[in-house]
């Protein structure tokens, strides 16, 4: 797994290989039914110009987010995701790295949008992409970076998800995001990230905390984890281990 883009320049670099592939694709015979590759490449160029201007404005005028700004950033993010989706339809699907490439870019654009006060409309696709990347990664540095992105998404997702109105559904994305974050932070062997992940879990999903920490203690017995990791898990287990179980 490559690094998740966390700034505009890095996001643009990661998009570069996709644009190269896109430039090698022939234009479809029926241009009315699907986008032209060159048109998509041009649209990405215009997109990054707009994103760069917005970032420059944010640097000059920090902490001045307005409803208009939120709407504008949200539209930019949704446009970026739509361009990625259209690009994916034109690229060969037999490349085994394609899913990871698109997941990284999707998460990169969503992360950028949220950090600039945009509104995330659909959480499930992001959670699925994050889970796929985490499941295919064993590098602790990459896992730590993924955990930081997940923390940002939780902190900026907004009341649409944090109110947890579907608490009866154990498969809801908001719940899975928190549980996956706890697992990723632990696999990254980062006590600081575990603390942050577990604090959000007990704050947002206290009904799930007890069983999570119980299972976490069991998993730590199966691996060679540093004492700092065991200490954080043990501390939360001692406090929350007797709380209600997962449903």
matplotlib code that plots the C-alpha trace (Angstrom):
import matplotlib.pyplot as plt

x = [0.0, 1.3, 1.0, -2.5, -2.3, -2.6, -1.8, -2.6, 0.9, 1.1, -2.5, -1.5, 1.6, -0.4, -2.9, -0.1, 0.3, -3.5, -3.4, -0.5, -2.5, -5.6, -3.6, -2.8, -6.4, -8.0, -11.1, -14.3, -16.0, -19.3, -18.2, -21.8, -21.9, -18.7, -16.2, -13.2, -9.9, -8.4, -11.4, -11.0, -7.3, -8.1, -10.9, -8.4, -6.0, -8.8, -9.8, -6.4, -6.2, -9.4, -8.2, -4.9, -6.7, -9.0, -5.9, -4.2, -7.4, -7.5, -3.9, -4.6, -7.9, -7.8, -10.8, -13.3, -15.4, -18.9, -21.9, -20.9, -17.4, -18.6, -20.9, -18.1, -15.6, -18.2, -19.0, -15.3, -14.8, -17.8, -16.6, -13.2, -14.8, -17.0, -13.9, -12.2, -15.2, -15.4, -11.6, -11.9, -14.5, -12.0, -9.0, -8.2, -9.8, -7.4, -4.6, -4.4, -3.3, -6.2, -8.5, -5.8, -4.8, -8.4, -9.0, -6.0, -7.1, -10.7, -9.6, -7.1, -9.8, -12.3, -9.6, -8.8, -12.5, -13.1, -9.9, -11.3, -14.7, -16.5, -19.4, -19.1, -22.4, -21.6, -19.5, -19.8, -17.5, -14.8, -15.0, -14.8, -11.8, -10.0, -10.8, -9.4, -6.2, -5.7, -6.4, -3.7, -1.0, 1.5, 3.8, 3.5, 4.4, 1.6, -0.8, -0.1, -0.7, -4.0, -5.0, -4.4, -6.6, -9.3, -9.1, -9.5, -12.5, -14.2, -13.4, -14.7, -17.5, -20.1, -23.4, -24.9, -22.9, -21.8, -25.5, -25.4, -29.1, -28.8, -27.4, -29.5, -27.5, -24.2, -22.9, -23.3, -20.2, -19.8, -19.4, -17.1, -14.9, -14.3, -13.7, -11.4, -9.5, -8.9, -7.5, -5.4, -3.8, -3.0, -1.5, 0.6, 2.0, 1.5, 0.4, -0.4, -2.7, -4.3, -5.1, -6.7, -8.7, -9.9, -11.0, -13.2, -14.6, -15.6, -17.0, -19.0, -19.8, -19.5, -21.8, -19.2, -16.1, -16.2, -16.2, -13.7, -11.1, -11.8, -11.1, -8.1, -6.5, -7.0, -5.4, -2.4, -1.6, -1.2, 1.4, 4.7, 3.6, 5.6, 4.8, 3.6, 0.9, -0.1, -0.2, -2.7, -5.0, -4.8, -5.7, -8.8, -9.8, -9.6, -11.9, -14.3, -14.0, -17.2, -19.3, -22.0, -20.9, -21.1, -24.4]
y = [0.0, 3.4, 6.4, 8.0, 11.5, 14.1, 17.3, 18.6, 18.1, 14.5, 13.8, 15.2, 13.0, 9.9, 10.8, 11.2, 7.5, 7.2, 10.1, 8.6, 5.4, 7.4, 9.3, 6.0, 5.0, 5.5, 7.7, 5.7, 5.5, 6.6, 9.8, 10.4, 7.3, 7.7, 10.4, 11.1, 10.3, 13.7, 15.5, 13.8, 14.7, 18.3, 18.3, 17.0, 19.8, 22.4, 20.7, 21.0, 24.7, 25.3, 23.2, 25.1, 28.5, 27.4, 26.2, 29.6, 31.4, 29.2, 30.0, 33.8, 33.6, 30.7, 29.8, 31.6, 28.7, 29.7, 27.7, 28.9, 27.6, 24.2, 23.9, 24.9, 22.4, 19.7, 20.2, 20.1, 16.9, 15.2, 16.4, 14.8, 11.5, 11.5, 12.1, 9.1, 7.0, 7.9, 7.3, 3.9, 2.9, 3.7, 1.9, -1.8, -3.6, -6.6, -4.7, -6.2, -2.9, -1.0, -1.3, -0.1, 2.8, 4.0, 3.5, 5.6, 8.4, 8.3, 8.5, 11.3, 13.4, 12.8, 13.6, 16.8, 17.8, 17.1, 19.0, 22.1, 22.0, 20.0, 17.7, 13.9, 12.6, 8.9, 7.2, 3.6, 3.8, 5.5, 2.9, 0.1, 1.6, 2.1, -1.5, -2.9, -0.9, -1.9, -5.6, -5.6, -3.8, -5.1, -2.0, -0.3, 3.2, 2.9, 1.6, 4.5, 7.0, 5.2, 5.5, 9.2, 9.6, 7.5, 9.8, 12.9, 11.4, 10.6, 14.1, 15.9, 13.6, 15.8, 15.3, 13.3, 10.3, 11.2, 11.2, 7.5, 7.3, 3.7, 2.4, -0.7, -1.8, -3.5, -3.2, 0.6, 2.4, 4.7, 1.7, -0.2, 2.9, 3.1, -0.6, -0.7, 2.3, 0.6, -2.4, -0.4, 1.7, -1.5, -3.2, -0.1, -0.7, 3.0, 3.6, 7.2, 6.4, 3.6, 6.1, 8.5, 5.7, 4.2, 7.6, 8.0, 4.5, 4.9, 8.4, 7.6, 3.8, 3.0, 0.0, -1.6, -0.8, -3.7, -6.5, -4.7, -4.4, -8.0, -9.2, -6.9, -8.4, -11.9, -10.8, -9.3, -12.7, -14.1, -11.6, -10.1, -6.6, -4.1, -3.4, 0.1, -1.4, -4.0, -1.3, 0.9, -2.1, -3.3, 0.1, 0.4, -3.2, -2.7, 0.2, -1.0, -4.8, -5.3, -2.9, -4.2, -6.4, -6.0, -6.7]
z = [0.0, -0.9, 1.3, 1.6, 0.2, 2.9, 1.0, -2.5, -4.0, -2.9, -4.1, -7.5, -7.6, -6.9, -9.5, -12.0, -12.8, -13.4, -15.8, -17.7, -18.2, -19.1, -21.8, -23.5, -23.8, -27.2, -27.4, -27.5, -30.9, -29.4, -27.5, -26.5, -24.3, -22.3, -21.5, -23.6, -21.8, -22.9, -21.6, -18.2, -18.1, -18.8, -16.2, -13.6, -14.4, -13.9, -10.7, -9.2, -10.2, -8.3, -5.3, -5.2, -5.2, -2.4, -0.3, -0.9, 0.3, 3.3, 4.2, 3.8, 5.7, 8.2, 10.4, 8.1, 6.9, 5.8, 4.6, 1.1, 1.5, 2.8, -0.2, -2.6, -1.2, -1.1, -4.7, -5.6, -3.7, -5.3, -8.7, -8.0, -7.1, -10.2, -12.4, -10.7, -11.3, -14.9, -15.3, -13.8, -16.4, -19.2, -17.7, -17.9, -15.0, -15.0, -13.3, -9.8, -8.3, -9.7, -6.7, -4.3, -6.7, -6.8, -3.1, -2.2, -4.5, -3.3, 0.3, -0.6, -2.2, 0.7, 3.2, 1.4, 1.3, 5.0, 6.0, 4.2, 5.8, 3.1, 3.8, 3.3, 2.0, 1.9, 4.5, 3.5, 0.3, 2.3, 5.1, 2.6, 0.9, 4.2, 5.3, 2.0, 2.3, 5.9, 5.2, 2.5, 4.5, 7.1, 7.1, 10.5, 9.1, 6.4, 9.0, 11.3, 8.4, 7.6, 11.3, 11.3, 8.2, 9.9, 12.9, 10.7, 9.0, 12.3, 13.7, 10.5, 9.4, 11.0, 12.8, 9.8, 11.1, 14.7, 15.8, 15.0, 14.2, 12.9, 16.2, 15.8, 12.7, 13.7, 10.1, 9.9, 8.5, 11.5, 13.8, 11.5, 11.1, 14.8, 15.3, 12.3, 13.5, 16.9, 15.1, 12.6, 15.4, 17.3, 14.3, 13.7, 17.2, 18.1, 21.7, 21.0, 18.1, 20.1, 22.8, 20.3, 18.6, 21.9, 23.2, 20.2, 20.6, 24.2, 23.5, 20.4, 20.8, 24.6, 24.1, 21.9, 24.0, 26.4, 23.9, 21.7, 24.5, 25.6, 22.1, 21.9, 24.9, 23.4, 20.1, 21.9, 23.4, 19.9, 18.7, 19.6, 20.6, 22.5, 26.1, 25.3, 23.1, 25.7, 28.4, 26.5, 25.7, 29.3, 30.7, 28.6, 29.2, 33.0, 32.8, 30.1, 30.1, 32.1, 30.0, 27.5, 24.7, 21.0, 19.4]

ax = plt.figure().add_subplot(projection="3d")
ax.plot(x, y, z, "-o")
ax.set_aspect("equal")
plt.show()
